[in-house]
């Protein structure tokens, strides 16, 4: 009850109470939870007939990497293991994100990868260059994974507790699966090419396997007749509406870096929010050392934090699969339906700044930080390159708006134009992601409609 509603919040005395509320954490087991190999798929079902908090969904697993000779290790970020993620509601696929791991790394590096994030993300394999374990007398020992003497990752405990798309962006983060019927999360794991070589003698074939896979989520009990009556009334009327943001991925074949290079895709959306453009390095599908200190095995004989502190140089700290190489690029711009979104081809420094603005108005918000290894425009071009075009309203409040470019039920032709220096004699693989806002319409009898 608030008797001071006419006064500023800092002068008011207000307490609100939520009765008949409790919650507990439940464990979910996927259809396959042990000996899951590279490129395999698992499915897990959310608790039926229950209120569940999507913000708490977490995945745990142990990872073991193997090579026919030498040592190999998992890449930075546990989410790097996810190649494709799909969500099904009552048999309807409401989300399908291809190249999920590349997208996650791209956004993470440019949005929330500063060093102050590292401590709480150890189970996400935030720093693959170093391992910790208990030694004699319970002394914590650190081992440098970049050295040949360090064995391949074995039963490495990892966790994923942050997701892209529907799970992390729904306007109603606590959903009632009684209204939705069966809700499945489907994950296809990446190929072994995401691994990196810990020794010069590491040779293919390489592989990895995951064991003890399980999920946890908060299940809520809320016995409020008013809440359920209002929800039932909406179901019988216009239906429940959940807004969310998702991504579609498109990857080209390998091409030469040319003085004039373009990549074109088509898509339908009533709210195209962002276009996220990047490249695979020409060697992304090959077995290479960790991209750290010149990428030469044992040359540094040290780990990421020491390199970053003592002699910052090559500080990407990930496998070559996630290297987003745009060396030689001179201009980048977008066209949609033959209309220029950039009035001219942006040089690298303007691409960098536009990307920061597109990912949350970083010019105004000093709370976020890019990867600590992205020390300069040079590092950005060699390892972290991405050009993000924002088409939605960037708001500074928590309200959910559908504000992107409306294709008005017609296909939109998106053309990414880039230019490179002449006679570069290098190759790349263009990748385009489109971030869109969708609406999930829920009506009586579990009728599900996705408004794209």
C-alpha positions as a Markdown table, in Angstrom:
| # | Residue | x | y | z |
|---|---|---|---|---|
| 1 | Unk | 0.0 | 0.0 | 0.0 |
| 2 | Unk | 1.4 | 3.4 | -1.0 |
| 3 | Unk | 0.1 | 6.5 | 0.8 |
| 4 | Unk | 2.8 | 8.7 | -0.7 |
| 5 | Unk | 2.0 | 8.3 | -4.4 |
| 6 | Unk | 2.2 | 12.1 | -4.9 |
| 7 | Unk | 5.8 | 12.2 | -3.8 |
| 8 | Unk | 9.1 | 11.2 | -5.4 |
| 9 | Unk | 10.1 | 7.5 | -5.0 |
| 10 | Unk | 13.0 | 8.4 | -2.7 |
| 11 | Unk | 10.5 | 10.0 | -0.2 |
| 12 | Unk | 7.8 | 7.4 | -0.4 |
| 13 | Unk | 7.1 | 4.5 | 2.0 |
| 14 | Unk | 5.7 | 1.6 | 0.0 |
| 15 | Unk | 5.7 | -2.2 | 0.5 |
| 16 | Unk | 4.0 | -4.6 | -1.9 |
| 17 | Unk | 3.2 | -8.2 | -1.1 |
| 18 | Unk | 2.8 | -11.3 | -3.4 |
| 19 | Unk | 0.9 | -14.1 | -1.6 |
| 20 | Unk | 0.6 | -17.8 | -2.4 |
| 21 | Unk | 4.0 | -17.8 | -4.2 |
| 22 | Unk | 6.7 | -20.3 | -4.0 |
| 23 | Unk | 9.4 | -21.8 | -6.3 |
| 24 | Unk | 11.8 | -24.6 | -6.5 |
| 25 | Unk | 14.6 | -25.7 | -8.9 |
| 26 | Unk | 13.8 | -28.8 | -10.9 |
| 27 | Unk | 16.2 | -31.0 | -12.9 |
| 28 | Unk | 15.4 | -31.9 | -16.5 |
| 29 | Unk | 17.0 | -34.8 | -18.4 |
| 30 | Unk | 17.3 | -34.7 | -22.2 |
| 31 | Unk | 16.5 | -37.7 | -24.4 |
| 32 | Unk | 20.2 | -38.4 | -24.7 |
| 33 | Unk | 22.4 | -37.3 | -21.8 |
| 34 | Unk | 25.6 | -39.5 | -22.0 |
| 35 | Unk | 28.2 | -40.1 | -24.7 |
| 36 | Unk | 26.9 | -37.3 | -26.9 |
| 37 | Unk | 29.3 | -36.7 | -29.7 |
| 38 | Unk | 30.0 | -33.9 | -32.1 |
| 39 | Unk | 27.2 | -33.0 | -34.5 |
| 40 | Unk | 24.6 | -35.0 | -32.5 |
| 41 | Unk | 21.3 | -33.6 | -31.4 |
| 42 | Unk | 19.5 | -33.7 | -28.0 |
| 43 | Unk | 16.0 | -32.6 | -27.0 |
| 44 | Unk | 14.8 | -31.6 | -23.5 |
| 45 | Unk | 11.2 | -31.0 | -22.5 |
| 46 | Unk | 10.3 | -28.2 | -20.1 |
| 47 | Unk | 8.1 | -29.1 | -17.1 |
| 48 | Unk | 4.5 | -29.7 | -18.2 |
| 49 | Unk | 1.5 | -27.9 | -16.6 |
| 50 | Unk | 3.7 | -25.5 | -14.7 |
| 51 | Unk | 4.9 | -21.9 | -14.4 |
| 52 | Unk | 8.6 | -21.9 | -15.4 |
| 53 | Unk | 11.0 | -19.0 | -15.3 |
| 54 | Unk | 13.0 | -19.1 | -18.6 |
| 55 | Unk | 15.6 | -16.7 | -17.2 |
| 56 | Unk | 16.8 | -19.5 | -14.9 |
| 57 | Unk | 17.3 | -22.2 | -17.5 |
| 58 | Unk | 20.8 | -23.7 | -17.2 |
| 59 | Unk | 22.6 | -26.6 | -18.9 |
| 60 | Unk | 25.4 | -28.6 | -17.2 |
| 61 | Unk | 27.7 | -31.1 | -18.8 |
| 62 | Unk | 31.2 | -32.6 | -18.7 |
| 63 | Unk | 33.3 | -32.4 | -21.9 |
| 64 | Unk | 36.1 | -34.6 | -23.1 |
| 65 | Unk | 38.2 | -33.8 | -26.2 |
| 66 | Unk | 40.4 | -36.3 | -28.1 |
| 67 | Unk | 42.9 | -36.4 | -30.9 |
| 68 | Unk | 44.6 | -39.3 | -32.7 |
| 69 | Unk | 47.9 | -37.8 | -31.4 |
| 70 | Unk | 48.8 | -34.8 | -29.2 |
| 71 | Unk | 46.3 | -32.7 | -27.2 |
| 72 | Unk | 43.2 | -30.7 | -28.1 |
| 73 | Unk | 41.0 | -28.4 | -26.1 |
| 74 | Unk | 37.5 | -26.9 | -26.1 |
| 75 | Unk | 37.1 | -23.3 | -27.4 |
| 76 | Unk | 36.3 | -20.2 | -25.4 |
| 77 | Unk | 32.7 | -20.1 | -24.2 |
| 78 | Unk | 30.6 | -23.2 | -23.5 |
| 79 | Unk | 28.0 | -21.9 | -25.9 |
| 80 | Unk | 30.6 | -22.4 | -28.7 |
| 81 | Unk | 29.5 | -26.1 | -28.7 |
| 82 | Unk | 26.0 | -25.3 | -30.0 |
| 83 | Unk | 25.7 | -25.3 | -33.8 |
| 84 | Unk | 22.0 | -25.0 | -34.0 |
| 85 | Unk | 19.2 | -24.3 | -31.5 |
| 86 | Unk | 15.5 | -24.8 | -32.1 |
| 87 | Unk | 12.4 | -24.4 | -29.9 |
| 88 | Unk | 9.1 | -26.2 | -30.5 |
| 89 | Unk | 5.8 | -25.3 | -28.9 |
| 90 | Unk | 3.0 | -27.8 | -29.3 |
| 91 | Unk | 4.7 | -29.2 | -32.4 |
| 92 | Unk | 5.3 | -25.7 | -34.0 |
| 93 | Unk | 8.8 | -24.6 | -34.4 |
| 94 | Unk | 8.9 | -21.0 | -33.1 |
| 95 | Unk | 12.7 | -20.6 | -33.4 |
| 96 | Unk | 15.6 | -22.0 | -35.3 |
| 97 | Unk | 19.0 | -20.3 | -35.0 |
| 98 | Unk | 21.7 | -21.6 | -37.4 |
| 99 | Unk | 25.4 | -21.0 | -36.6 |
| 100 | Unk | 24.4 | -20.2 | -33.1 |
| 101 | Unk | 28.0 | -20.5 | -31.8 |
| 102 | Unk | 29.4 | -18.0 | -34.2 |
| 103 | Unk | 26.5 | -15.5 | -33.4 |
| 104 | Unk | 27.0 | -16.0 | -29.7 |
| 105 | Unk | 30.7 | -15.4 | -29.8 |
| 106 | Unk | 30.3 | -12.3 | -32.1 |
| 107 | Unk | 27.7 | -10.7 | -29.8 |
| 108 | Unk | 29.5 | -11.7 | -26.6 |
| 109 | Unk | 32.9 | -10.3 | -27.7 |
| 110 | Unk | 31.4 | -6.9 | -28.7 |
| 111 | Unk | 28.9 | -6.5 | -25.9 |
| 112 | Unk | 29.8 | -8.2 | -22.5 |
| 113 | Unk | 33.3 | -9.7 | -22.6 |
| 114 | Unk | 35.3 | -7.3 | -20.5 |
| 115 | Unk | 37.5 | -8.8 | -17.8 |
| 116 | Unk | 35.1 | -7.9 | -15.0 |
| 117 | Unk | 32.8 | -10.6 | -16.4 |
| 118 | Unk | 35.4 | -13.4 | -16.2 |
| 119 | Unk | 35.2 | -14.6 | -12.6 |
| 120 | Unk | 31.5 | -15.4 | -12.7 |
| 121 | Unk | 31.9 | -17.2 | -16.1 |
| 122 | Unk | 34.6 | -19.7 | -15.3 |
| 123 | Unk | 32.1 | -22.6 | -15.9 |
| 124 | Unk | 31.5 | -21.1 | -19.4 |
| 125 | Unk | 35.2 | -21.8 | -20.2 |
| 126 | Unk | 35.8 | -18.0 | -20.4 |
| 127 | Unk | 39.5 | -18.5 | -20.5 |
| 128 | Unk | 40.5 | -21.8 | -22.3 |
| 129 | Unk | 44.3 | -21.0 | -22.1 |
| 130 | Unk | 44.5 | -22.0 | -18.4 |
| 131 | Unk | 43.1 | -24.8 | -16.2 |
| 132 | Unk | 42.8 | -24.9 | -12.4 |
| 133 | Unk | 42.8 | -27.9 | -10.1 |
| 134 | Unk | 43.6 | -28.9 | -6.5 |
| 135 | Unk | 47.1 | -30.1 | -5.9 |
| 136 | Unk | 48.8 | -31.4 | -2.8 |
| 137 | Unk | 47.5 | -30.0 | 0.5 |
| 138 | Unk | 44.6 | -28.5 | -1.4 |
| 139 | Unk | 46.7 | -25.9 | -3.1 |
| 140 | Unk | 45.1 | -24.5 | -6.2 |
| 141 | Unk | 47.3 | -25.2 | -9.2 |
| 142 | Unk | 47.2 | -23.6 | -12.6 |
| 143 | Unk | 48.3 | -25.4 | -15.8 |
| 144 | Unk | 48.9 | -23.7 | -19.1 |
| 145 | Unk | 46.8 | -25.4 | -21.7 |
| 146 | Unk | 48.8 | -23.9 | -24.6 |
| 147 | Unk | 51.8 | -26.1 | -23.7 |
| 148 | Unk | 52.3 | -29.5 | -25.3 |
| 149 | Unk | 52.7 | -31.1 | -21.9 |
| 150 | Unk | 49.1 | -30.4 | -20.9 |
| 151 | Unk | 46.8 | -33.2 | -21.8 |
| 152 | Unk | 43.5 | -32.9 | -23.7 |
| 153 | Unk | 40.5 | -31.7 | -21.8 |
| 154 | Unk | 39.0 | -34.6 | -19.9 |
| 155 | Unk | 35.7 | -34.4 | -18.0 |
| 156 | Unk | 35.8 | -30.7 | -18.0 |
| 157 | Unk | 32.8 | -29.3 | -16.1 |
| 158 | Unk | 31.0 | -26.6 | -18.1 |
| 159 | Unk | 27.7 | -24.8 | -17.9 |
| 160 | Unk | 25.5 | -22.6 | -20.2 |
| 161 | Unk | 23.2 | -20.2 | -18.3 |
| 162 | Unk | 22.7 | -17.5 | -20.9 |
| 163 | Unk | 20.9 | -18.0 | -24.2 |
| 164 | Unk | 20.1 | -16.0 | -27.3 |
| 165 | Unk | 16.6 | -15.7 | -28.8 |
| 166 | Unk | 13.3 | -16.7 | -27.3 |
| 167 | Unk | 14.6 | -18.0 | -23.9 |
| 168 | Unk | 16.3 | -14.7 | -23.0 |
| 169 | Unk | 14.1 | -12.1 | -24.6 |
| 170 | Unk | 10.4 | -13.1 | -24.0 |
| 171 | Unk | 8.1 | -10.3 | -22.8 |
| 172 | Unk | 6.7 | -12.8 | -20.3 |
| 173 | Unk | 9.8 | -14.6 | -18.9 |
| 174 | Unk | 7.6 | -16.8 | -16.6 |
| 175 | Unk | 5.5 | -18.9 | -19.0 |
| 176 | Unk | 2.7 | -21.4 | -18.2 |
| 177 | Unk | 3.3 | -24.6 | -20.1 |
| 178 | Unk | -0.3 | -25.6 | -19.3 |
| 179 | Unk | -1.3 | -23.0 | -22.0 |
| 180 | Unk | 1.4 | -24.0 | -24.4 |
| 181 | Unk | 1.3 | -27.8 | -24.2 |
| 182 | Unk | 4.7 | -29.4 | -24.9 |
| 183 | Unk | 7.7 | -27.1 | -25.1 |
| 184 | Unk | 10.9 | -28.7 | -26.4 |
| 185 | Unk | 14.4 | -27.2 | -26.6 |
| 186 | Unk | 16.5 | -28.9 | -29.3 |
| 187 | Unk | 20.2 | -28.5 | -29.6 |
| 188 | Unk | 22.5 | -29.8 | -32.3 |
| 189 | Unk | 26.2 | -29.7 | -31.3 |
| 190 | Unk | 29.0 | -28.4 | -33.4 |
| 191 | Unk | 31.5 | -30.3 | -35.5 |
| 192 | Unk | 35.0 | -31.1 | -34.0 |
| 193 | Unk | 36.4 | -28.2 | -36.0 |
| 194 | Unk | 35.7 | -25.9 | -33.1 |
| 195 | Unk | 38.5 | -27.5 | -31.0 |
| 196 | Unk | 42.0 | -26.1 | -30.9 |
| 197 | Unk | 45.4 | -27.8 | -30.8 |
| 198 | Unk | 47.3 | -27.7 | -27.6 |
| 199 | Unk | 50.4 | -29.2 | -29.1 |
| 200 | Unk | 52.2 | -29.1 | -32.5 |
| 201 | Unk | 51.8 | -32.9 | -32.7 |
| 202 | Unk | 48.0 | -32.8 | -32.5 |
| 203 | Unk | 46.6 | -34.6 | -35.5 |
| 204 | Unk | 43.2 | -35.5 | -36.9 |
| 205 | Unk | 40.9 | -37.2 | -36.5 |
| 206 | Unk | 39.7 | -35.1 | -33.6 |
| 207 | Unk | 36.5 | -35.4 | -31.7 |
| 208 | Unk | 34.7 | -34.6 | -28.4 |
| 209 | Unk | 32.0 | -36.1 | -26.3 |
| 210 | Unk | 29.7 | -34.8 | -23.6 |
| 211 | Unk | 28.4 | -36.6 | -20.6 |
| 212 | Unk | 26.1 | -36.1 | -17.6 |
| 213 | Unk | 24.1 | -33.6 | -19.6 |
| 214 | Unk | 21.2 | -32.1 | -17.5 |
| 215 | Unk | 19.2 | -28.9 | -17.3 |
| 216 | Unk | 17.8 | -27.0 | -14.4 |
| 217 | Unk | 15.0 | -24.4 | -14.3 |
| 218 | Unk | 12.9 | -22.7 | -11.6 |
| 219 | Unk | 9.4 | -24.0 | -11.3 |
| 220 | Unk | 6.9 | -21.6 | -9.7 |
| 221 | Unk | 3.8 | -22.3 | -7.7 |
| 222 | Unk | 1.4 | -19.3 | -7.7 |
| 223 | Unk | -2.1 | -19.9 | -6.3 |
| 224 | Unk | -3.8 | -16.7 | -7.3 |
| 225 | Unk | -7.3 | -17.1 | -8.6 |
| 226 | Unk | -7.3 | -13.5 | -9.9 |
| 227 | Unk | -4.2 | -14.2 | -12.0 |
| 228 | Unk | -5.6 | -17.5 | -13.5 |
| 229 | Unk | -9.0 | -15.9 | -14.1 |
| 230 | Unk | -7.5 | -13.0 | -16.0 |
| 231 | Unk | -5.3 | -15.4 | -18.1 |
| 232 | Unk | -8.3 | -17.7 | -18.9 |
| 233 | Unk | -10.3 | -14.7 | -20.0 |
| 234 | Unk | -7.5 | -13.6 | -22.3 |
| 235 | Unk | -7.2 | -17.1 | -23.8 |
| 236 | Unk | -10.9 | -17.2 | -24.5 |
| 237 | Unk | -10.8 | -13.7 | -26.1 |
| 238 | Unk | -7.9 | -12.3 | -28.1 |
| 239 | Unk | -5.4 | -14.8 | -26.7 |
| 240 | Unk | -2.2 | -14.4 | -24.9 |
| 241 | Unk | 0.6 | -12.6 | -26.7 |
| 242 | Unk | 4.3 | -13.1 | -26.1 |
| 243 | Unk | 6.9 | -11.0 | -27.9 |
| 244 | Unk | 10.4 | -12.2 | -28.4 |
| 245 | Unk | 13.5 | -11.6 | -30.5 |
| 246 | Unk | 15.2 | -14.2 | -32.5 |
| 247 | Unk | 17.9 | -14.6 | -35.2 |
| 248 | Unk | 18.2 | -16.2 | -38.6 |
| 249 | Unk | 21.6 | -17.2 | -39.9 |
| 250 | Unk | 22.9 | -17.4 | -43.5 |
| 251 | Unk | 26.4 | -18.5 | -44.5 |
| 252 | Unk | 27.9 | -18.1 | -47.9 |
| 253 | Unk | 30.4 | -20.4 | -49.6 |
| 254 | Unk | 34.1 | -19.4 | -49.4 |
| 255 | Unk | 34.9 | -16.5 | -51.8 |
| 256 | Unk | 38.0 | -14.4 | -52.7 |
| 257 | Unk | 38.4 | -11.1 | -50.9 |
| 258 | Unk | 37.9 | -8.8 | -53.8 |
| 259 | Unk | 37.8 | -5.1 | -54.5 |
| 260 | Unk | 34.1 | -5.4 | -54.8 |
| 261 | Unk | 32.3 | -8.2 | -52.9 |
| 262 | Unk | 28.6 | -8.6 | -52.2 |
| 263 | Unk | 26.5 | -11.2 | -50.4 |
| 264 | Unk | 22.7 | -11.2 | -50.9 |
| 265 | Unk | 20.0 | -13.0 | -49.0 |
| 266 | Unk | 16.2 | -12.7 | -48.9 |
| 267 | Unk | 13.9 | -12.8 | -45.8 |
| 268 | Unk | 10.4 | -12.0 | -44.6 |
| 269 | Unk | 9.8 | -10.1 | -41.4 |
| 270 | Unk | 7.4 | -7.5 | -40.0 |
| 271 | Unk | 10.2 | -6.2 | -37.7 |
| 272 | Unk | 13.8 | -6.5 | -38.9 |
| 273 | Unk | 15.8 | -5.1 | -36.0 |
| 274 | Unk | 19.4 | -5.7 | -36.8 |
| 275 | Unk | 21.7 | -7.1 | -39.5 |
| 276 | Unk | 24.8 | -8.6 | -38.1 |
| 277 | Unk | 27.5 | -9.3 | -40.7 |
| 278 | Unk | 30.9 | -11.0 | -40.2 |
| 279 | Unk | 33.3 | -13.4 | -41.8 |
| 280 | Unk | 34.8 | -16.9 | -41.2 |
| 281 | Unk | 38.6 | -17.0 | -41.5 |
| 282 | Unk | 39.8 | -18.9 | -44.6 |
| 283 | Unk | 41.3 | -21.6 | -42.2 |
| 284 | Unk | 38.3 | -21.9 | -39.9 |
| 285 | Unk | 37.8 | -25.6 | -40.6 |
| 286 | Unk | 41.4 | -26.6 | -39.9 |
| 287 | Unk | 43.1 | -27.7 | -36.7 |
| 288 | Unk | 45.2 | -24.8 | -35.3 |
| 289 | Unk | 46.6 | -23.7 | -32.0 |
| 290 | Unk | 44.8 | -21.2 | -29.7 |
| 291 | Unk | 44.8 | -17.8 | -31.4 |
| 292 | Unk | 47.1 | -16.3 | -28.8 |
| 293 | Unk | 50.5 | -14.7 | -28.9 |
| 294 | Unk | 51.1 | -15.3 | -32.6 |
| 295 | Unk | 49.2 | -18.6 | -32.6 |
| 296 | Unk | 52.4 | -20.7 | -32.3 |
| 297 | Unk | 52.2 | -23.6 | -29.9 |
| 298 | Unk | 54.6 | -23.2 | -27.0 |
| 299 | Unk | 56.0 | -19.9 | -28.3 |
| 300 | Unk | 54.4 | -17.9 | -25.6 |
| 301 | Unk | 54.5 | -20.6 | -22.9 |
| 302 | Unk | 52.0 | -18.6 | -20.9 |
| 303 | Unk | 48.3 | -18.0 | -20.6 |
| 304 | Unk | 45.9 | -15.3 | -21.7 |
| 305 | Unk | 45.9 | -13.1 | -18.6 |
| 306 | Unk | 49.6 | -12.9 | -18.5 |
| 307 | Unk | 49.9 | -12.0 | -22.2 |
| 308 | Unk | 47.2 | -9.4 | -21.7 |
| 309 | Unk | 49.0 | -7.9 | -18.8 |
| 310 | Unk | 52.7 | -8.2 | -19.7 |
| 311 | Unk | 52.9 | -7.9 | -23.5 |
| 312 | Unk | 49.6 | -7.5 | -25.2 |
| 313 | Unk | 49.8 | -8.7 | -28.8 |
| 314 | Unk | 47.7 | -11.5 | -30.3 |
| 315 | Unk | 45.0 | -11.8 | -27.6 |
| 316 | Unk | 41.9 | -13.4 | -29.3 |
| 317 | Unk | 42.1 | -16.4 | -26.9 |
| 318 | Unk | 39.9 | -18.7 | -29.0 |
| 319 | Unk | 40.0 | -21.4 | -31.7 |
| 320 | Unk | 40.5 | -20.3 | -35.3 |
| 321 | Unk | 36.9 | -21.4 | -36.0 |
| 322 | Unk | 35.6 | -18.2 | -34.3 |
| 323 | Unk | 38.2 | -15.9 | -35.8 |
| 324 | Unk | 36.3 | -13.2 | -37.7 |
| 325 | Unk | 39.0 | -12.0 | -40.1 |
| 326 | Unk | 38.4 | -8.9 | -42.2 |
| 327 | Unk | 42.0 | -7.9 | -42.9 |
| 328 | Unk | 42.2 | -5.8 | -46.0 |
| 329 | Unk | 38.6 | -4.5 | -45.8 |
| 330 | Unk | 38.3 | -0.9 | -46.9 |
| 331 | Unk | 34.5 | -0.4 | -47.0 |
| 332 | Unk | 31.3 | -2.0 | -45.7 |
| 333 | Unk | 27.6 | -1.1 | -46.3 |
| 334 | Unk | 24.1 | -2.5 | -46.6 |
| 335 | Unk | 21.3 | -2.2 | -49.1 |
| 336 | Unk | 17.7 | -3.4 | -48.5 |
| 337 | Unk | 15.5 | -3.6 | -51.5 |
| 338 | Unk | 18.0 | -1.5 | -53.4 |
| 339 | Unk | 17.8 | 1.3 | -50.9 |
| 340 | Unk | 21.1 | 2.2 | -49.3 |
| 341 | Unk | 21.0 | 1.9 | -45.5 |
| 342 | Unk | 24.5 | 3.5 | -45.3 |
| 343 | Unk | 24.8 | 6.7 | -47.4 |
| 344 | Unk | 28.4 | 5.5 | -48.3 |
| 345 | Unk | 30.7 | 2.6 | -47.8 |
| 346 | Unk | 31.9 | 2.9 | -44.2 |
| 347 | Unk | 35.6 | 2.6 | -43.5 |
| 348 | Unk | 36.7 | 0.2 | -40.6 |
| 349 | Unk | 36.8 | 2.8 | -37.9 |
| 350 | Unk | 33.2 | 3.9 | -38.7 |
| 351 | Unk | 32.1 | 0.2 | -38.9 |
| 352 | Unk | 33.5 | -0.3 | -35.4 |
| 353 | Unk | 31.7 | 2.7 | -33.9 |
| 354 | Unk | 28.4 | 2.0 | -35.7 |
| 355 | Unk | 28.5 | -1.5 | -34.3 |
| 356 | Unk | 29.0 | -0.2 | -30.7 |
| 357 | Unk | 26.0 | 2.1 | -31.1 |
| 358 | Unk | 23.8 | -0.6 | -32.7 |
| 359 | Unk | 24.5 | -2.9 | -29.7 |
| 360 | Unk | 23.0 | -0.6 | -27.2 |
| 361 | Unk | 24.1 | 3.0 | -27.7 |
| 362 | Unk | 27.5 | 2.5 | -26.1 |
| 363 | Unk | 28.2 | 6.2 | -26.7 |
| 364 | Unk | 25.7 | 6.8 | -23.9 |
| 365 | Unk | 26.0 | 3.6 | -21.8 |
| 366 | Unk | 29.3 | 3.1 | -20.0 |
| 367 | Unk | 28.2 | -0.1 | -18.3 |
| 368 | Unk | 29.1 | -2.5 | -21.1 |
| 369 | Unk | 32.5 | -3.5 | -22.4 |
| 370 | Unk | 33.9 | -5.4 | -25.4 |
| 371 | Unk | 36.5 | -8.2 | -25.2 |
| 372 | Unk | 39.6 | -7.3 | -23.3 |
| 373 | Unk | 41.6 | -8.8 | -26.2 |
| 374 | Unk | 40.2 | -6.3 | -28.7 |
| 375 | Unk | 42.8 | -3.7 | -27.9 |
| 376 | Unk | 42.8 | -1.7 | -31.1 |
| 377 | Unk | 41.2 | -1.4 | -34.5 |
| 378 | Unk | 43.9 | -3.7 | -35.7 |
| 379 | Unk | 42.8 | -6.5 | -33.4 |
| 380 | Unk | 39.1 | -5.8 | -34.4 |
| 381 | Unk | 39.9 | -6.3 | -38.0 |
| 382 | Unk | 42.0 | -9.5 | -37.6 |
| 383 | Unk | 39.9 | -11.3 | -35.0 |
| 384 | Unk | 36.7 | -9.6 | -33.9 |
| 385 | Unk | 35.2 | -8.0 | -37.1 |
| 386 | Unk | 31.5 | -7.5 | -37.2 |
| 387 | Unk | 29.3 | -4.8 | -38.8 |
| 388 | Unk | 26.0 | -4.4 | -37.1 |
| 389 | Unk | 23.3 | -2.3 | -38.7 |
| 390 | Unk | 20.5 | -1.2 | -36.3 |
| 391 | Unk | 17.0 | -0.7 | -37.7 |
| 392 | Unk | 15.1 | -0.7 | -34.4 |
| 393 | Unk | 14.5 | 2.0 | -31.8 |
| 394 | Unk | 17.2 | 1.7 | -29.1 |
| 395 | Unk | 15.4 | 2.4 | -25.9 |
| 396 | Unk | 16.8 | 3.1 | -22.5 |
| 397 | Unk | 13.9 | 1.5 | -20.6 |
| 398 | Unk | 12.6 | -2.0 | -20.0 |
| 399 | Unk | 9.5 | -1.8 | -22.2 |
| 400 | Unk | 9.3 | -4.2 | -25.1 |
| 401 | Unk | 8.7 | -2.5 | -28.5 |
| 402 | Unk | 8.3 | -4.0 | -31.9 |
| 403 | Unk | 10.0 | -1.2 | -33.9 |
| 404 | Unk | 12.2 | -2.8 | -36.6 |
| 405 | Unk | 11.9 | -2.4 | -40.4 |
| 406 | Unk | 8.5 | -3.8 | -41.6 |
| 407 | Unk | 8.7 | -5.8 | -44.9 |
| 408 | Unk | 4.9 | -5.6 | -45.2 |
| 409 | Unk | 4.4 | -9.2 | -46.0 |
| 410 | Unk | 6.9 | -9.0 | -48.9 |
| 411 | Unk | 10.4 | -10.6 | -49.2 |
| 412 | Unk | 13.2 | -8.2 | -48.3 |
| 413 | Unk | 16.4 | -8.4 | -50.3 |
| 414 | Unk | 19.4 | -7.7 | -48.1 |
| 415 | Unk | 22.7 | -7.0 | -49.9 |
| 416 | Unk | 25.9 | -6.7 | -47.9 |
| 417 | Unk | 28.6 | -4.8 | -49.9 |
| 418 | Unk | 32.2 | -4.9 | -49.0 |
| 419 | Unk | 35.5 | -3.8 | -50.6 |
| 420 | Unk | 39.0 | -5.1 | -50.0 |
| 421 | Unk | 42.4 | -3.8 | -51.1 |
| 422 | Unk | 43.4 | -5.0 | -54.6 |
| 423 | Unk | 45.3 | -8.2 | -55.2 |
| 424 | Unk | 44.9 | -9.3 | -51.6 |
| 425 | Unk | 44.9 | -13.0 | -52.6 |
| 426 | Unk | 43.0 | -14.2 | -49.5 |
| 427 | Unk | 39.7 | -15.9 | -48.9 |
| 428 | Unk | 36.8 | -15.5 | -46.5 |
| 429 | Unk | 33.3 | -16.9 | -45.8 |
| 430 | Unk | 30.6 | -14.1 | -45.4 |
| 431 | Unk | 28.0 | -14.7 | -42.7 |
| 432 | Unk | 24.8 | -12.7 | -42.2 |
| 433 | Unk | 22.5 | -12.9 | -39.2 |
| 434 | Unk | 19.1 | -11.1 | -39.1 |
| 435 | Unk | 17.7 | -10.2 | -35.7 |
| 436 | Unk | 13.9 | -10.0 | -35.8 |
| 437 | Unk | 11.0 | -9.4 | -33.4 |
| 438 | Unk | 8.2 | -12.0 | -33.5 |
| 439 | Unk | 5.0 | -12.5 | -31.6 |
| 440 | Unk | 3.7 | -15.8 | -30.2 |
| 441 | Unk | -0.1 | -15.9 | -30.2 |
| 442 | Unk | -1.6 | -18.4 | -27.8 |
| 443 | Unk | -5.3 | -19.2 | -27.9 |
| 444 | Unk | -7.6 | -21.8 | -26.2 |
| 445 | Unk | -6.8 | -25.5 | -26.7 |
| 446 | Unk | -3.1 | -24.9 | -27.2 |
| 447 | Unk | -3.5 | -23.1 | -30.6 |
| 448 | Unk | -0.1 | -21.6 | -31.4 |
| 449 | Unk | 0.5 | -19.0 | -34.1 |
| 450 | Unk | 3.8 | -17.3 | -34.8 |
| 451 | Unk | 3.5 | -13.8 | -36.3 |
| 452 | Unk | 6.8 | -13.3 | -38.1 |
